[in-house]
């Protein structure tokens, strides 16, 4: 009798396990089978994992024994020569460093949610570009208190124009302009009063079309604003200590003649209320509908 009851109990447990497994399989999004998973950190920038929402994009990579980087881009970040520039790079430094050699590491491109999830050294980092708004989130969760620092990095820009006919000053800027305000890091690249558009129209013998289409290059200005609740601007970086962080990188590109007006515009955009939990849920719904 006991053996019979034991057999029935084991059979019931087995059926329950099969049922739960089947339920889990049904709950998992079919695109999850195509997730890209890495088991080691990157050696350099060539180890980027792509992320974006159709307008803004980022190459995300964590360097072993180093930091987390986001190489930022935007679809309309045109120079006066019609080239597309990266809009910047943001470095996020964590201490103690979860990317140190020997610590467990897993980085996944989570296709169902259009995000990147990094789990390293007990720390979880999710990076996503909001599907409904031009802002990146770098969400960090740690079981223990850690120090975080975030800051942009700049490089010398090159813009070689073969149609040397745009209005003075002819030489484009070679460096982004930084304009921090109210504890937020802001930087931008301004094309200025120059454009190769009229010369291109002449070159391709369609000069009559100049007045029919707006110039997409003149006064184009693009850049980003970085802010994070709980972090303070110190020594050129947003820094702080804690267990949970949400670093937000707002991106903007507009044809605005005055730099101060562009800065004011991205400040207004960043001032819009952010509810990360609600925005994440809506972001996931968008991606679910997309797939």
SULHUFEN-V258414 format. One record per residue. N is the residue number from 0. PSI is psi in whole degrees, -180 to 180 (none if undefined). OMEGA is omega as a letter, one per 40 degrees, with the letter a starting at -180 (NA if undefined). D_LAST is the distance of its C-alpha to the last C-alpha in Angstrom with 2 decimals. Layout:
n=N psi=PSI omega=OMEGA d_last=D_LAST
n=N psi=PSI omega=OMEGA d_last=D_LAST
//
This chain:
n=0 psi=-43 omega=i d_last=53.08
n=1 psi=-40 omega=i d_last=51.46
n=2 psi=-38 omega=i d_last=49.91
n=3 psi=-47 omega=i d_last=48.50
n=4 psi=-40 omega=i d_last=47.01
n=5 psi=-41 omega=i d_last=45.63
n=6 psi=-43 omega=i d_last=44.07
n=7 psi=-41 omega=a d_last=42.49
n=8 psi=-44 omega=i d_last=41.18
n=9 psi=-40 omega=i d_last=39.66
n=10 psi=-42 omega=i d_last=38.13
n=11 psi=-41 omega=i d_last=36.65
n=12 psi=-41 omega=a d_last=35.21
n=13 psi=-43 omega=i d_last=33.71
n=14 psi=-40 omega=i d_last=32.10
n=15 psi=-42 omega=i d_last=30.75
n=16 psi=-42 omega=i d_last=29.25
n=17 psi=-41 omega=i d_last=27.58
n=18 psi=-45 omega=a d_last=26.25
n=19 psi=-40 omega=i d_last=24.91
n=20 psi=-41 omega=i d_last=23.34
n=21 psi=-39 omega=i d_last=21.65
n=22 psi=-41 omega=i d_last=20.45
n=23 psi=-42 omega=i d_last=19.07
n=24 psi=-39 omega=i d_last=17.26
n=25 psi=-34 omega=a d_last=15.71
n=26 psi=-28 omega=a d_last=14.82
n=27 psi=134 omega=a d_last=13.09
n=28 psi=137 omega=a d_last=9.32
n=29 psi=-25 omega=i d_last=9.05
n=30 psi=-16 omega=a d_last=7.58
n=31 psi=-24 omega=i d_last=10.79
n=32 psi=-18 omega=a d_last=12.92
n=33 psi=6 omega=i d_last=12.18
n=34 psi=140 omega=i d_last=13.26
n=35 psi=126 omega=a d_last=16.23
n=36 psi=129 omega=i d_last=19.30
n=37 psi=143 omega=i d_last=22.71
n=38 psi=14 omega=i d_last=25.88
n=39 psi=153 omega=i d_last=28.09
n=40 psi=168 omega=a d_last=28.33
n=41 psi=154 omega=i d_last=28.61
n=42 psi=-30 omega=a d_last=32.01
n=43 psi=-168 omega=a d_last=31.40
n=44 psi=-14 omega=i d_last=28.98
n=45 psi=-12 omega=i d_last=27.86
n=46 psi=35 omega=a d_last=25.79
n=47 psi=145 omega=i d_last=23.16
n=48 psi=129 omega=a d_last=19.54
n=49 psi=149 omega=a d_last=17.29
n=50 psi=144 omega=i d_last=15.61
n=51 psi=175 omega=i d_last=14.88
n=52 psi=14 omega=a d_last=13.44
n=53 psi=-18 omega=i d_last=14.20
n=54 psi=-51 omega=i d_last=17.85
n=55 psi=154 omega=a d_last=19.12
n=56 psi=162 omega=i d_last=18.64
n=57 psi=144 omega=i d_last=20.50
n=58 psi=117 omega=a d_last=21.66
n=59 psi=129 omega=i d_last=22.19
n=60 psi=140 omega=i d_last=24.89
n=61 psi=126 omega=a d_last=27.38
n=62 psi=131 omega=i d_last=30.79
n=63 psi=131 omega=a d_last=32.81
n=64 psi=17 omega=a d_last=35.82
n=65 psi=-141 omega=a d_last=34.45
n=66 psi=174 omega=i d_last=31.99
n=67 psi=137 omega=a d_last=28.34
n=68 psi=146 omega=i d_last=27.51
n=69 psi=115 omega=i d_last=24.97
n=70 psi=113 omega=a d_last=25.57
n=71 psi=147 omega=i d_last=24.39
n=72 psi=160 omega=i d_last=23.42
n=73 psi=145 omega=a d_last=22.71
n=74 psi=-31 omega=a d_last=22.00
n=75 psi=28 omega=i d_last=25.33
n=76 psi=65 omega=a d_last=27.65
n=77 psi=143 omega=i d_last=30.12
n=78 psi=176 omega=i d_last=33.68
n=79 psi=-13 omega=i d_last=36.54
n=80 psi=1 omega=i d_last=36.30
n=81 psi=5 omega=i d_last=32.72
n=82 psi=158 omega=i d_last=31.41
n=83 psi=122 omega=i d_last=28.47
n=84 psi=152 omega=i d_last=29.57
n=85 psi=147 omega=a d_last=27.79
n=86 psi=1 omega=i d_last=28.35
n=87 psi=-180 omega=i d_last=29.67
n=88 psi=137 omega=i d_last=29.25
n=89 psi=132 omega=i d_last=29.38
n=90 psi=133 omega=i d_last=30.98
n=91 psi=120 omega=a d_last=30.65
n=92 psi=131 omega=a d_last=33.52
n=93 psi=141 omega=i d_last=33.76
n=94 psi=125 omega=e d_last=37.05
n=95 psi=150 omega=a d_last=37.66
n=96 psi=113 omega=i d_last=35.34
n=97 psi=-13 omega=a d_last=32.56
n=98 psi=13 omega=i d_last=31.94
n=99 psi=146 omega=i d_last=35.52
n=100 psi=139 omega=i d_last=36.22
n=101 psi=-17 omega=i d_last=36.50
n=102 psi=149 omega=i d_last=34.12
n=103 psi=144 omega=a d_last=30.98
n=104 psi=136 omega=i d_last=27.88
n=105 psi=126 omega=i d_last=24.20
n=106 psi=126 omega=a d_last=21.50
n=107 psi=134 omega=i d_last=17.83
n=108 psi=103 omega=a d_last=14.81
n=109 psi=96 omega=a d_last=12.48
n=110 psi=-42 omega=a d_last=8.96
n=111 psi=-31 omega=a d_last=7.50
n=112 psi=3 omega=i d_last=9.80
n=113 psi=45 omega=a d_last=10.19
n=114 psi=170 omega=i d_last=13.80
n=115 psi=128 omega=i d_last=16.73
n=116 psi=122 omega=i d_last=18.93
n=117 psi=126 omega=i d_last=22.49
n=118 psi=113 omega=a d_last=24.92
n=119 psi=133 omega=i d_last=28.40
n=120 psi=32 omega=i d_last=31.90
n=121 psi=-4 omega=a d_last=30.88
n=122 psi=139 omega=i d_last=29.05
n=123 psi=131 omega=i d_last=25.36
n=124 psi=119 omega=i d_last=23.75
n=125 psi=128 omega=i d_last=20.24
n=126 psi=129 omega=i d_last=19.38
n=127 psi=148 omega=i d_last=16.63
n=128 psi=111 omega=a d_last=16.49
n=129 psi=125 omega=a d_last=16.02
n=130 psi=-19 omega=a d_last=13.21
n=131 psi=5 omega=a d_last=15.87
n=132 psi=145 omega=a d_last=18.98
n=133 psi=72 omega=i d_last=20.41
n=134 psi=135 omega=i d_last=21.40
n=135 psi=146 omega=i d_last=20.79
n=136 psi=131 omega=i d_last=21.52
n=137 psi=98 omega=a d_last=23.35
n=138 psi=123 omega=a d_last=23.83
n=139 psi=131 omega=i d_last=26.56
n=140 psi=131 omega=a d_last=27.86
n=141 psi=140 omega=i d_last=30.99
n=142 psi=-19 omega=i d_last=33.21
n=143 psi=160 omega=a d_last=36.20
n=144 psi=134 omega=i d_last=37.18
n=145 psi=163 omega=i d_last=36.28
n=146 psi=139 omega=a d_last=37.10
n=147 psi=140 omega=i d_last=34.46
n=148 psi=133 omega=a d_last=35.10
n=149 psi=138 omega=a d_last=32.77
n=150 psi=152 omega=i d_last=33.93
n=151 psi=158 omega=i d_last=33.04
n=152 psi=143 omega=a d_last=34.56
n=153 psi=160 omega=i d_last=35.94
n=154 psi=164 omega=i d_last=37.14
n=155 psi=132 omega=a d_last=39.32
n=156 psi=150 omega=i d_last=37.52
n=157 psi=135 omega=a d_last=38.59
n=158 psi=90 omega=a d_last=38.30
n=159 psi=118 omega=a d_last=40.39
n=160 psi=124 omega=i d_last=40.96
n=161 psi=-22 omega=i d_last=42.81
n=162 psi=84 omega=a d_last=43.48
n=163 psi=60 omega=a d_last=45.84
n=164 psi=4 omega=a d_last=46.51
n=165 psi=167 omega=a d_last=44.64
n=166 psi=155 omega=a d_last=46.70
n=167 psi=150 omega=e d_last=48.41
n=168 psi=136 omega=a d_last=47.74
n=169 psi=-34 omega=a d_last=46.45
n=170 psi=123 omega=i d_last=45.32
n=171 psi=160 omega=i d_last=41.85
n=172 psi=148 omega=i d_last=41.46
n=173 psi=3 omega=a d_last=40.84
n=174 psi=143 omega=i d_last=39.66
n=175 psi=154 omega=i d_last=37.28
n=176 psi=131 omega=i d_last=39.07
n=177 psi=135 omega=a d_last=38.66
n=178 psi=74 omega=a d_last=39.42
n=179 psi=141 omega=i d_last=38.98
n=180 psi=138 omega=i d_last=39.56
n=181 psi=45 omega=i d_last=39.83
n=182 psi=11 omega=i d_last=38.47
n=183 psi=144 omega=i d_last=35.43
n=184 psi=123 omega=a d_last=35.03
n=185 psi=137 omega=i d_last=34.45
n=186 psi=155 omega=a d_last=34.62
n=187 psi=159 omega=i d_last=34.17
n=188 psi=122 omega=a d_last=35.06
n=189 psi=122 omega=i d_last=36.84
n=190 psi=-38 omega=a d_last=37.32
n=191 psi=-169 omega=a d_last=40.29
n=192 psi=68 omega=i d_last=42.30
n=193 psi=147 omega=i d_last=41.55
n=194 psi=141 omega=i d_last=39.36
n=195 psi=-2 omega=a d_last=39.47
n=196 psi=-51 omega=i d_last=37.90
n=197 psi=-41 omega=i d_last=41.27
n=198 psi=-35 omega=i d_last=42.52
n=199 psi=-41 omega=i d_last=39.42
n=200 psi=-41 omega=i d_last=39.88
n=201 psi=-42 omega=a d_last=43.50
n=202 psi=-38 omega=a d_last=42.72
n=203 psi=15 omega=i d_last=40.47
n=204 psi=38 omega=i d_last=43.09
n=205 psi=41 omega=a d_last=40.98
n=206 psi=-29 omega=a d_last=43.04
n=207 psi=-12 omega=a d_last=43.14
n=208 psi=-5 omega=a d_last=39.44
n=209 psi=-46 omega=a d_last=40.06
n=210 psi=-9 omega=a d_last=40.71
n=211 psi=-18 omega=a d_last=37.93
n=212 psi=140 omega=a d_last=35.03
n=213 psi=147 omega=i d_last=34.85
n=214 psi=119 omega=a d_last=35.51
n=215 psi=-3 omega=a d_last=32.25
n=216 psi=-39 omega=a d_last=34.21
n=217 psi=131 omega=i d_last=37.29
n=218 psi=15 omega=i d_last=37.29
n=219 psi=134 omega=a d_last=33.69
n=220 psi=130 omega=a d_last=33.27
n=221 psi=151 omega=a d_last=30.40
n=222 psi=-161 omega=a d_last=30.17
n=223 psi=163 omega=i d_last=29.07
n=224 psi=129 omega=i d_last=30.33
n=225 psi=130 omega=i d_last=30.14
n=226 psi=159 omega=a d_last=31.07
n=227 psi=125 omega=i d_last=30.76
n=228 psi=133 omega=i d_last=32.32
n=229 psi=-9 omega=i d_last=35.11
n=230 psi=145 omega=a d_last=35.63
n=231 psi=150 omega=a d_last=38.62
n=232 psi=112 omega=a d_last=39.38
n=233 psi=124 omega=i d_last=42.10
n=234 psi=33 omega=i d_last=43.33
n=235 psi=3 omega=a d_last=40.45
n=236 psi=154 omega=i d_last=37.79
n=237 psi=119 omega=a d_last=35.97
n=238 psi=158 omega=i d_last=37.36
n=239 psi=174 omega=i d_last=37.63
n=240 psi=148 omega=i d_last=37.73
n=241 psi=-166 omega=a d_last=35.83
n=242 psi=-19 omega=a d_last=33.19
n=243 psi=134 omega=a d_last=30.18
n=244 psi=152 omega=i d_last=29.13
n=245 psi=95 omega=i d_last=26.53
n=246 psi=127 omega=a d_last=27.18
n=247 psi=130 omega=i d_last=25.66
n=248 psi=108 omega=i d_last=25.63
n=249 psi=137 omega=a d_last=25.54
n=250 psi=143 omega=i d_last=25.19
n=251 psi=144 omega=i d_last=26.82
n=252 psi=120 omega=i d_last=28.04
n=253 psi=151 omega=i d_last=30.51
n=254 psi=93 omega=a d_last=33.54
n=255 psi=122 omega=a d_last=36.23
n=256 psi=-40 omega=a d_last=39.85
n=257 psi=127 omega=a d_last=40.95
n=258 psi=-39 omega=a d_last=39.43
n=259 psi=-35 omega=i d_last=40.43
n=260 psi=-37 omega=i d_last=38.44
n=261 psi=-44 omega=i d_last=35.28
n=262 psi=-43 omega=i d_last=35.91
n=263 psi=-36 omega=a d_last=36.47
n=264 psi=-43 omega=a d_last=33.21
n=265 psi=-28 omega=i d_last=31.06
n=266 psi=-40 omega=i d_last=33.17
n=267 psi=-41 omega=i d_last=32.39
n=268 psi=-44 omega=a d_last=28.65
n=269 psi=-22 omega=a d_last=28.98
n=270 psi=-11 omega=i d_last=31.22
n=271 psi=139 omega=a d_last=28.52
n=272 psi=140 omega=i d_last=28.01
n=273 psi=122 omega=i d_last=25.40
n=274 psi=93 omega=a d_last=24.32
n=275 psi=-40 omega=a d_last=22.29
n=276 psi=-46 omega=i d_last=21.42
n=277 psi=-43 omega=a d_last=20.34
n=278 psi=-38 omega=i d_last=18.53
n=279 psi=-42 omega=i d_last=16.60
n=280 psi=-43 omega=i d_last=15.59
n=281 psi=-36 omega=i d_last=14.47
n=282 psi=-46 omega=i d_last=12.68
n=283 psi=-37 omega=i d_last=10.69
n=284 psi=-40 omega=i d_last=10.06
n=285 psi=-47 omega=a d_last=8.83
n=286 psi=-36 omega=i d_last=6.24
n=287 psi=-44 omega=i d_last=5.38
n=288 psi=-36 omega=i d_last=5.53
n=289 psi=-47 omega=a d_last=3.81
n=290 psi=none omega=NA d_last=0.00
//
